[in-house]
Amino acid sequence: MTGATVDGTCTPQFRAVRELFSRNIESGEELGASLCVMQGEEVVVDLWGGTADAASSRSWDRDTVANTYSLTKTMTSLAALVLIDRELLDPDAAVADYWPEFAAAGKGRGDNGRVTAGTVLVRHVLGHTSGLAGWSQPVRIEDVYDTSSAAALLAAQEPWWPPGDGSGYHAISFGTLVGELVQRITGKTLGSFFATEIAEPLGADYWIGAPSELLDAPKRIATMVAPPSSGFDLTSLPVDNFTRRTLTNPAFSPELTTSPDFLAAELGGVNGQGHARSVARIQSILTNSGTMDGHRFVKSTTIDRIFERQSDGIDRVLGVPVRFGLGWALPSESMPGVPLGKVCWWTGFGGSVVSADLHRGITVAYVMNRMAPELVGAARPNAYLDAVYSAV
């Protein structure tokens, strides 16, 4: 037993959720973590505890934030959804309509402005079916910090498969592609647009590109603990394998996630910083028909577009079955804790997760620093989801 404590609040209905969270913290199954459940606009579970940094034994406090890896994509997708709602971005338009250079290598419209089999549409990007799951030429994560240059490389290359023909998870390129669309349309970077239009109106501690006040307070930032090695070397796969091409180019260590340069970058696929309360608060926009705290972010009819299925099958990169809607995943066997129904979700490497259940009006968010090895379907987030739904 670690002796670590759990703090926060929990309504009696969700007592079993707190008991599970406490057991995981006290046993060391978790190092440090936060867990939040909202019903409508009411916070019914808001828990945190454990250790934010193993080396110093610094505690995980109410306002501790951590890198949420690919959960960041739900925030990037929400930024895109706001633009769709304002009729500034059309999922069925060609990406090159907003980003002319993207038409290279046959990805734009054909003769007479017609959409062709090679045209990459906005919905292909949001649904991970564009064929641009990664970079064809070698890049380092530091290269991707320069979002404009990284986007230009993607704009110039050919898709790895016909656009719209099934998914191949855009692990890092998702944020680069959507971020460039946001900047082309609004003149603001993704991080700036997300902050001013979504996070700040809600007073939510979540950033895509950490501001100076967070960089100047490193004790607020949790240190990620790398998962145990699977023993499998991705570079042993054939050089043209989609998993290898996507997940090793670029690759980066969890140790990098507390470096100032990484924190300050605006990587809409992998480096959002927040805690469960901020994640749940923001994604509850979806479960509250587009309105939170009196702020109207999107119309309910726009939210419905999330559930337009873009792909359904074994993902070329992840190797597991995933059903992608427009910007979020939909219920599938890869994440058994997410129930069937009008639910959208996504997860981050190591286990962070958010699930927005529009049918039941529930949003669940979990952020941690002890990482599980799975990219999708880790045990702990599924157990928390099971506990929440058992209580409901």
Secondary structure as the mmCIF struct_conf table of DSSP 4:
data_model
#
loop_
_struct_conf.conf_type_id
_struct_conf.id
_struct_conf.beg_label_comp_id
_struct_conf.beg_label_asym_id
_struct_conf.beg_label_seq_id
_struct_conf.end_label_comp_id
_struct_conf.end_label_asym_id
_struct_conf.end_label_seq_id
STRN STRN1 VAL A 6 CYS A 10
HELX_RH_3T_P HELX_RH_3T_P1 PRO A 12 PHE A 14
HELX_RH_AL_P HELX_RH_AL_P1 ARG A 15 SER A 27
TURN_TY1_P TURN_TY1_P1 GLY A 28 GLY A 28
BEND BEND1 GLU A 29 GLU A 29
BEND BEND2 LEU A 31 LEU A 31
STRN STRN2 GLY A 32 GLN A 39
TURN_TY1_P TURN_TY1_P2 GLY A 40 GLU A 41
STRN STRN3 GLU A 42 ASP A 53
TURN_TY1_P TURN_TY1_P3 ALA A 54 SER A 57
STRN STRN4 ARG A 58 SER A 59
TURN_TY1_P TURN_TY1_P4 ARG A 62 ASP A 63
STRN STRN5 VAL A 65 VAL A 65
STRN STRN6 ALA A 66 ASN A 67
HELX_RH_3T_P HELX_RH_3T_P2 TYR A 69 LEU A 71
HELX_RH_AL_P HELX_RH_AL_P2 THR A 72 ASP A 85
TURN_TY1_P TURN_TY1_P5 ARG A 86 GLU A 87
BEND BEND3 LEU A 88 LEU A 88
TURN_TY1_P TURN_TY1_P6 PRO A 91 ASP A 92
BEND BEND4 ALA A 93 ALA A 93
STRN STRN7 ALA A 94 ALA A 94
HELX_RH_3T_P HELX_RH_3T_P3 VAL A 95 ASP A 97
TURN_TY1_P TURN_TY1_P7 TYR A 98 TYR A 98
HELX_RH_3T_P HELX_RH_3T_P4 PRO A 100 GLY A 106
TURN_TY1_P TURN_TY1_P8 LYS A 107 LYS A 107
BEND BEND5 GLY A 108 GLY A 108
HELX_RH_3T_P HELX_RH_3T_P5 ASP A 111 GLY A 113
TURN_TY1_P TURN_TY1_P9 ALA A 117 GLY A 118
HELX_LH_PP_P HELX_LH_PP_P1 THR A 119 VAL A 120
STRN STRN8 LEU A 121 LEU A 121
HELX_RH_AL_P HELX_RH_AL_P3 VAL A 122 LEU A 126
TURN_TY1_P TURN_TY1_P10 GLY A 127 HIS A 128
BEND BEND6 SER A 130 GLY A 131
BEND BEND7 ALA A 133 GLY A 134
BEND BEND8 SER A 136 GLN A 137
HELX_RH_AL_P HELX_RH_AL_P4 ILE A 141 VAL A 144
TURN_TY1_P TURN_TY1_P11 TYR A 145 TYR A 145
BEND BEND9 ASP A 146 ASP A 146
HELX_RH_AL_P HELX_RH_AL_P5 THR A 147 ALA A 156
BEND BEND10 GLN A 157 GLN A 157
HELX_LH_PP_P HELX_LH_PP_P2 GLU A 158 PRO A 159
BEND BEND11 TRP A 160 TRP A 161
TURN_TY1_P TURN_TY1_P12 PRO A 163 GLY A 164
BEND BEND12 ASP A 165 GLY A 166
TURN_TY1_P TURN_TY1_P13 ALA A 171 ILE A 172
HELX_RH_AL_P HELX_RH_AL_P6 SER A 173 THR A 186
BEND BEND13 GLY A 187 LYS A 188
HELX_RH_AL_P HELX_RH_AL_P7 LEU A 190 PHE A 194
HELX_RH_PI_P HELX_RH_PI_P1 ALA A 195 ALA A 199
HELX_RH_AL_P HELX_RH_AL_P8 GLU A 200 LEU A 202
TURN_TY1_P TURN_TY1_P14 GLY A 203 GLY A 203
STRN STRN9 TYR A 206 TRP A 207
BEND BEND14 ILE A 208 GLY A 209
HELX_RH_AL_P HELX_RH_AL_P9 SER A 212 LEU A 215
TURN_TY1_P TURN_TY1_P15 ASP A 216 ASP A 216
HELX_RH_3T_P HELX_RH_3T_P6 PRO A 218 ARG A 220
STRN STRN10 ILE A 221 ILE A 221
HELX_LH_PP_P HELX_LH_PP_P3 ALA A 222 MET A 224
STRN STRN11 VAL A 225 VAL A 225
HELX_LH_PP_P HELX_LH_PP_P4 ALA A 226 SER A 229
BEND BEND15 GLY A 231 GLY A 231
HELX_RH_3T_P HELX_RH_3T_P7 LEU A 234 SER A 236
BEND BEND16 LEU A 237 LEU A 237
TURN_TY1_P TURN_TY1_P16 VAL A 239 ASP A 240
HELX_RH_AL_P HELX_RH_AL_P10 PHE A 242 LEU A 247
BEND BEND17 THR A 248 THR A 248
TURN_TY1_P TURN_TY1_P17 ASN A 249 PRO A 250
HELX_RH_3T_P HELX_RH_3T_P8 PRO A 254 THR A 258
BEND BEND18 SER A 259 SER A 259
HELX_RH_AL_P HELX_RH_AL_P11 PRO A 260 ALA A 264
BEND BEND19 ALA A 265 ALA A 265
TURN_TY1_P TURN_TY1_P18 GLY A 268 VAL A 270
STRN STRN12 GLN A 273 GLY A 274
HELX_RH_AL_P HELX_RH_AL_P12 ALA A 276 THR A 287
TURN_TY1_P TURN_TY1_P19 ASN A 288 GLY A 290
STRN STRN13 THR A 291 MET A 292
TURN_TY1_P TURN_TY1_P20 ASP A 293 GLY A 294
STRN STRN14 HIS A 295 ARG A 296
BEND BEND20 VAL A 298 VAL A 298
HELX_RH_AL_P HELX_RH_AL_P13 SER A 300 ILE A 303
HELX_RH_3T_P HELX_RH_3T_P9 ASP A 304 PHE A 307
BEND BEND21 GLU A 308 GLU A 308
STRN STRN15 SER A 311 ILE A 314
TURN_TY1_P TURN_TY1_P21 ARG A 316 LEU A 318
BEND BEND22 VAL A 320 VAL A 320
STRN STRN16 PRO A 321 PHE A 324
BEND BEND23 LEU A 326 TRP A 328
STRN STRN17 ALA A 329 LEU A 330
BEND BEND24 PRO A 331 PRO A 331
TURN_TY1_P TURN_TY1_P22 GLU A 333 SER A 334
BEND BEND25 MET A 335 MET A 335
TURN_TY1_P TURN_TY1_P23 PRO A 336 GLY A 337
BEND BEND26 VAL A 338 VAL A 338
HELX_LH_PP_P HELX_LH_PP_P5 PRO A 339 PRO A 339
BEND BEND27 LEU A 340 LYS A 342
STRN STRN18 VAL A 343 THR A 347
TURN_TY1_P TURN_TY1_P24 PHE A 349 GLY A 350
BEND BEND28 GLY A 351 GLY A 351
STRN STRN19 VAL A 353 ASP A 357
TURN_TY1_P TURN_TY1_P25 LEU A 358 GLY A 361
STRN STRN20 ILE A 362 MET A 368
BEND BEND29 ASN A 369 ASN A 369
STRN STRN21 ARG A 370 ARG A 370
BEND BEND30 PRO A 373 PRO A 373
BEND BEND31 LEU A 375 VAL A 376
HELX_RH_AL_P HELX_RH_AL_P14 ALA A 379 ALA A 391
#
